[in-house]
Amino acid sequence: MRSLLDTLEARNAGLAAAEAGQRVSLRFDPGAWVQTKITRSFSKRSLRRVGQLLSIVALIGMGASPSFANKKPFKPDSGSVTVRSIEVSSRAIRHFHRDGTARPIVGKLRWRGGLILSSTDTAFGGYSGLTLSPDGKSLIAVSDAGTWLSADLSYKKGRPFGLHKARIGPLLALKNRRLTRRRDRDAESIRLLKGNLKYGTALVSFEVNQRIGFFDIRGGRLGGPSRYLRPGRGLFRNKGLEAVALLSGKKSRRDVIAFAERSLDSNGHHRGWIWNNLKAPGRPVALRNLDGFDITDAAGLENGDLLVLERRFRWSEGVKMRVRHIKAKTLQPGAILNGKTLVRADMRYEIDNMEGLAVHKDPAGKTVITLISDNNFNTFLQRTVLLQFELLSK
């Protein structure tokens, strides 16, 4: 079966021919899942429209299953998942641009490399939150199915090379009990609060039954939470708690900030909350809504600044992603945040449903940004991709 990504490459070639004024014949046959064939001549405009449709099919995203699919994406029952070692295969993404050209500078970032990750383990996938060790050599990811993944991340000539010693397990409730209800399992973000990824404490946020828990890490395994943050005003009345980050600057003293995915206030801004005291309720903050993007994750820089990962999906244009950079001095309760765009990418680039964001320092002291995608356990139409960029200095 010809992959949809190969179809996209053919589509790119067709676009180039159309740009040159040629007539192009396109045949699309992805196999048994989509029983549709298109055979006709396309003008430049109509070819672009069909190309957009193929792109949308290839990266359908956002949990939506197309009506022409024969079956829905599989989401595992984490109630039956046990802690176990798994094998994760890694395939390199050489260039961020899908056309294969080596253009390392993307916006205000430098492309470092990427991986397409896969596993035969049915619990692998759906990763919506990611945290890395300070040296970037180990990671923990959380899934919206209620599982965690821990692994070592290796590099070759500064580029991500593969995942090793991978383990998977279920997210737990208080007193290390099982999460029996699916609505309690939808983890969306993870941040290392103290210690390291072998022994420490991580904050994990959940979207449906909204909460942020203090989860113990023991021997590289994510245990149950010891307690939960006190909710901010209006938190439980708003859907979609999606991102949590630590603000590490001198003034913030490890404050916590969180955002809802698409809950907007009366002024149309994204709702957020800041906890200056982890034992007190969070206080409201807002992020300006630009171009209808949803918030999917956030991560703090060591100088107190904040990075925010956003995603936009429309049937007419496919999926897009954006990363914004917000200065520390503006991160105050009651503020309306804005920030500058570091990178904005659409389906001309090697993106998918980008949901997880993490930062670390490389041996030279440069800030590295790592993104991971949520494939919605739909391995036919989507991918789990891990992308790395270097944050360029002024």
ChimeraX attribute file (.defattr): number of C-alpha atoms within 10 A of each C-alpha:
attribute: neighborCount
match mode: 1-to-1
recipient: residues
	/A:1	7
	/A:2	10
	/A:3	13
	/A:4	21
	/A:5	16
	/A:6	11
	/A:7	20
	/A:8	21
	/A:9	14
	/A:10	16
	/A:11	23
	/A:12	17
	/A:13	14
	/A:14	22
	/A:15	20
	/A:16	14
	/A:17	14
	/A:18	19
	/A:19	13
	/A:20	10
	/A:21	11
	/A:22	14
	/A:23	15
	/A:24	18
	/A:25	13
	/A:26	19
	/A:27	14
	/A:28	19
	/A:29	18
	/A:30	17
	/A:31	13
	/A:32	10
	/A:33	13
	/A:34	15
	/A:35	12
	/A:36	12
	/A:37	12
	/A:38	11
	/A:39	10
	/A:40	9
	/A:41	13
	/A:42	18
	/A:43	16
	/A:44	19
	/A:45	12
	/A:46	12
	/A:47	20
	/A:48	17
	/A:49	15
	/A:50	16
	/A:51	21
	/A:52	19
	/A:53	16
	/A:54	19
	/A:55	22
	/A:56	20
	/A:57	18
	/A:58	21
	/A:59	23
	/A:60	25
	/A:61	26
	/A:62	15
	/A:63	15
	/A:64	11
	/A:65	17
	/A:66	14
	/A:67	9
	/A:68	10
	/A:69	12
	/A:70	12
	/A:71	10
	/A:72	13
	/A:73	17
	/A:74	12
	/A:75	17
	/A:76	17
	/A:77	17
	/A:78	24
	/A:79	19
	/A:80	11
	/A:81	16
	/A:82	13
	/A:83	14
	/A:84	10
	/A:85	16
	/A:86	18
	/A:87	15
	/A:88	19
	/A:89	14
	/A:90	20
	/A:91	13
	/A:92	16
	/A:93	21
	/A:94	17
	/A:95	18
	/A:96	25
	/A:97	20
	/A:98	17
	/A:99	14
	/A:100	12
	/A:101	10
	/A:102	11
	/A:103	11
	/A:104	16
	/A:105	15
	/A:106	16
	/A:107	14
	/A:108	17
	/A:109	18
	/A:110	18
	/A:111	24
	/A:112	22
	/A:113	22
	/A:114	26
	/A:115	22
	/A:116	19
	/A:117	20
	/A:118	17
	/A:119	14
	/A:120	10
	/A:121	12
	/A:122	12
	/A:123	26
	/A:124	26
	/A:125	29
	/A:126	30
	/A:127	31
	/A:128	30
	/A:129	33
	/A:130	29
	/A:131	26
	/A:132	26
	/A:133	20
	/A:134	15
	/A:135	13
	/A:136	22
	/A:137	16
	/A:138	22
	/A:139	21
	/A:140	27
	/A:141	26
	/A:142	30
	/A:143	28
	/A:144	26
	/A:145	28
	/A:146	28
	/A:147	29
	/A:148	28
	/A:149	26
	/A:150	26
	/A:151	23
	/A:152	17
	/A:153	18
	/A:154	15
	/A:155	13
	/A:156	8
	/A:157	7
	/A:158	11
	/A:159	19
	/A:160	23
	/A:161	18
	/A:162	20
	/A:163	21
	/A:164	18
	/A:165	13
	/A:166	18
	/A:167	21
	/A:168	24
	/A:169	24
	/A:170	27
	/A:171	29
	/A:172	22
	/A:173	19
	/A:174	16
	/A:175	11
	/A:176	12
	/A:177	12
	/A:178	16
	/A:179	18
	/A:180	14
	/A:181	12
	/A:182	15
	/A:183	16
	/A:184	20
	/A:185	26
	/A:186	24
	/A:187	32
	/A:188	32
	/A:189	33
	/A:190	34
	/A:191	28
	/A:192	23
	/A:193	17
	/A:194	14
	/A:195	12
	/A:196	17
	/A:197	25
	/A:198	18
	/A:199	15
	/A:200	17
	/A:201	23
	/A:202	25
	/A:203	22
	/A:204	25
	/A:205	28
	/A:206	24
	/A:207	22
	/A:208	20
	/A:209	18
	/A:210	22
	/A:211	18
	/A:212	25
	/A:213	22
	/A:214	22
	/A:215	26
	/A:216	21
	/A:217	21
	/A:218	14
	/A:219	11
	/A:220	19
	/A:221	21
	/A:222	28
	/A:223	24
	/A:224	21
	/A:225	23
	/A:226	14
	/A:227	13
	/A:228	17
	/A:229	19
	/A:230	17
	/A:231	17
	/A:232	17
	/A:233	12
	/A:234	13
	/A:235	21
	/A:236	14
	/A:237	9
	/A:238	16
	/A:239	16
	/A:240	21
	/A:241	30
	/A:242	28
	/A:243	33
	/A:244	30
	/A:245	30
	/A:246	26
	/A:247	26
	/A:248	19
	/A:249	17
	/A:250	11
	/A:251	12
	/A:252	19
	/A:253	13
	/A:254	21
	/A:255	18
	/A:256	23
	/A:257	26
	/A:258	26
	/A:259	27
	/A:260	25
	/A:261	24
	/A:262	20
	/A:263	18
	/A:264	18
	/A:265	13
	/A:266	7
	/A:267	9
	/A:268	14
	/A:269	19
	/A:270	24
	/A:271	26
	/A:272	31
	/A:273	25
	/A:274	26
	/A:275	24
	/A:276	19
	/A:277	15
	/A:278	14
	/A:279	10
	/A:280	12
	/A:281	16
	/A:282	24
	/A:283	19
	/A:284	22
	/A:285	21
	/A:286	25
	/A:287	21
	/A:288	15
	/A:289	18
	/A:290	12
	/A:291	7
	/A:292	13
	/A:293	18
	/A:294	21
	/A:295	28
	/A:296	29
	/A:297	32
	/A:298	30
	/A:299	29
	/A:300	27
	/A:301	22
	/A:302	17
	/A:303	14
	/A:304	22
	/A:305	20
	/A:306	23
	/A:307	24
	/A:308	24
	/A:309	25
	/A:310	25
	/A:311	24
	/A:312	21
	/A:313	20
	/A:314	12
	/A:315	12
	/A:316	10
	/A:317	16
	/A:318	21
	/A:319	23
	/A:320	21
	/A:321	23
	/A:322	19
	/A:323	22
	/A:324	17
	/A:325	20
	/A:326	21
	/A:327	16
	/A:328	19
	/A:329	11
	/A:330	14
	/A:331	20
	/A:332	18
	/A:333	17
	/A:334	13
	/A:335	13
	/A:336	17
	/A:337	18
	/A:338	17
	/A:339	17
	/A:340	12
	/A:341	15
	/A:342	17
	/A:343	17
	/A:344	17
	/A:345	18
	/A:346	18
	/A:347	20
	/A:348	14
	/A:349	15
	/A:350	19
	/A:351	25
	/A:352	27
	/A:353	30
	/A:354	30
	/A:355	27
	/A:356	29
	/A:357	34
	/A:358	27
	/A:359	27
	/A:360	20
	/A:361	17
	/A:362	15
	/A:363	9
	/A:364	6
	/A:365	9
	/A:366	13
	/A:367	18
	/A:368	21
	/A:369	24
	/A:370	23
	/A:371	23
	/A:372	29
	/A:373	27
	/A:374	26
	/A:375	28
	/A:376	27
	/A:377	23
	/A:378	22
	/A:379	13
	/A:380	14
	/A:381	22
	/A:382	22
	/A:383	25
	/A:384	26
	/A:385	25
	/A:386	24
	/A:387	23
	/A:388	23
	/A:389	23
	/A:390	23
	/A:391	17
	/A:392	14
	/A:393	8
	/A:394	4
